[in-house]
Amino acid sequence: MKLTIPERANPNCYVFQMGYLYPVCVWNRLDTGAALKKLEPVFGEPSREQYFWEPGRVKWAWQNRAAEIQNRRWYLGQRLWRRVQSPKTDFWLVFRTESDRTLAMMLLE
């Protein structure tokens, strides 16, 4: 599994504006699926790009779960927002706290 660990997410990206600051870049869709299976039991369900119209706002379809979605501990999705419909590469896992990112890295090793 090829991983890259940037210091922090770019302050201009939507994920950063939603409060997810500490990324781990995963470079393959299959590795992303494997990471999801390992991390979901510990961190719960991740936030996803399709839940949001724009930063901090939840789609109307998810309005009844808005608080739950906005308070999730991590985000999983393609690194560049809405770039490709079905991407094969360039994903990231982004966590709200650095301690969560550290725990995730220990679980992925």
N, C-alpha and C positions, 0 to 999 in steps of 0.2 A: 504494500500500500504506500503510494507516494504522497507524503504530506509536507506542507510548508506552513510555518507558523509565523505570520507577521506579528509585529509588536501590538498594533491596534488596527481596527478597521478605519478606513478613510472617513473623516468627519463629514464629507460631502455626500456619502452614500446613504440610501434610504435605511439600510439595516442599522447603521450607526445612529441615525436620527430616531429610530424606534427603541434605542437603548441597548442594543446588542453590540458590544465593544471589542470582544476578544475572539478573533477568528482562528480557525484552522482550515487551511485550503486542502482540499482533496481533489486529485486530478483525474479521477475516473468514475463513471457512473456506478460500476459494479462495486468499487471500494466504498462509495457513498452509501449504497444499500447495506453493505456489511457493517459499516460504522453505525448506521441507524439501528440495526438489529442489536448491536452491543450496547448502545447508549440509551435507547428508549426505555428499557426497564429501570434505569437509574435516574434519568432526567425527565421522564415523561414525554409526551408527544411534543414535537418541535413546532414552532411557528413556521408558516410557509408563505411564499411570495403571493400565492393566489388569495390569501385572506385579506390582503390590503389593497385599496385603491391607490392610496398615497401614504406617506409616513404617518404612523400613529392613528390612522383611520381604518376601521374594519369595514369590509363590504357589508352592504345591507343584508345579504343572505346570512351573514354570521352575526348579526346584531344581537341575537339572544345569547351569544357566547362571547361577546366583545371583551369583557373583563378577563375571562379565562384566557383567551388568545393573547391579549396584550401583556399578560403576566407570566407567560411561559418562560422557562429558564434558558431556552436556546432556540436558534433559528437554523433551518436547513434549507438550502436552495442553491441555485446557480449564482456565481459570483457577480455577474453583471445583470442587473435587474431587467427582466423581460427581454433579454437579448435574443434568445433562441427558443423556439417552441418546445423542442425535445432535445435538450443538450446531451452530449456524450461525455464531455470533459468540463473541467473548470467549475467545481462546486465548492461550497464552504459551509462549515459548521461554525456558528458564531454564538458566543456565550455572553451572558450579562456580567459575570464576574470572572476574574482571573483564576480563582480557586476552582470554579467549575471547568474551565478550560484545562487546568492542570489535571484534574481528576479524569476528564475525558481522555487526555493523552495517555494516562496510566492504563485506562481500560482498553484503549486501542492497541497498545503494545503487546 
